């Protein structure tokens, strides 16, 4: 696991971006998994996600599009990016 995953902390800025509730929920779950030193993958998120899998996929896609998450690394793992990388709109 990378150091950035181990040092993930939920950033309050997520609430100021006007994102959908499900997108914010997905971000919070990603942070919780990272804080627990668990891999942030679709499979691990689905274990704690309580809505339809398609809603998770849409939320993750928006988080990647806004550069809040990166999904270019190994396998299915997501990486939480620093606030400075986030696309505000």
C-alpha positions in Angstrom: 0.0 0.0 0.0 1.3 3.5 -0.8 2.1 6.1 1.8 -0.6 8.4 0.4 -3.2 5.7 1.1 -2.0 5.3 4.7 -2.1 9.0 5.3 -5.5 9.7 3.9 -7.7 12.0 5.9 -11.1 13.2 5.0 -10.9 16.8 3.8 -13.8 19.1 4.8 -13.5 20.8 1.3 -15.5 17.9 -0.1 -18.6 19.5 1.3 -18.0 22.8 -0.6 -17.9 21.3 -4.1 -21.6 20.9 -4.6 -21.3 17.1 -5.2 -24.2 14.7 -5.0 -24.8 13.0 -1.6 -23.8 9.6 -3.0 -20.5 11.0 -4.4 -19.6 12.5 -1.0 -20.6 9.2 0.7 -18.3 7.3 -1.7 -15.4 9.7 -0.8 -16.1 9.3 2.9 -16.0 5.5 2.5 -12.7 5.7 0.6 -11.2 7.8 3.4 -12.5 5.4 6.0 -11.0 2.3 4.2 -7.7 4.1 3.7 -7.6 5.2 7.4 -8.1 1.5 8.3 -5.3 0.6 6.0 -7.6 -1.4 3.8 -7.3 -1.3 0.0 -9.6 1.3 -1.7 -11.1 -0.8 -4.4 -14.5 -1.1 -6.0 -14.8 -4.6 -4.3 -13.9 -3.3 -0.9 -16.2 -0.3 -1.3 -19.1 -2.6 -2.3 -18.8 -4.4 1.0 -19.8 -1.2 2.9 -21.8 0.6 0.2 -25.6 0.4 0.9 -27.0 1.7 -2.4 -27.0 0.1 -5.9 -23.6 -0.8 -7.4 -24.3 1.5 -10.3 -24.6 4.5 -7.9 -21.2 3.6 -6.6 -19.8 3.4 -10.1 -21.2 6.9 -11.0 -19.9 8.3 -7.7 -16.4 6.9 -8.3 -16.4 8.2 -11.9 -17.2 11.7 -10.7 -14.5 11.6 -8.0 -12.0 10.5 -10.7 -13.2 13.2 -13.1 -12.9 15.8 -10.4 -9.3 14.6 -9.6 -10.4 13.7 -6.0 -9.5 10.1 -6.7 -6.9 8.6 -9.0 -7.5 5.2 -10.6 -4.5 4.9 -12.8 -2.5 2.8 -10.4 -2.2 -0.9 -10.0 -5.2 -3.2 -10.3 -8.5 -1.8 -9.1 -7.1 0.4 -6.4 -8.0 4.0 -6.0 -5.7 6.7 -4.5 -7.1 9.7 -2.7 -5.5 12.8 -4.1 -4.6 15.9 -2.1 -7.1 18.8 -2.1 -4.6 20.9 -4.2 -5.2 18.5 -7.1 -9.0 18.6 -7.0 -10.9 20.2 -9.9 -13.3 22.6 -8.3 -15.8 22.6 -11.2 
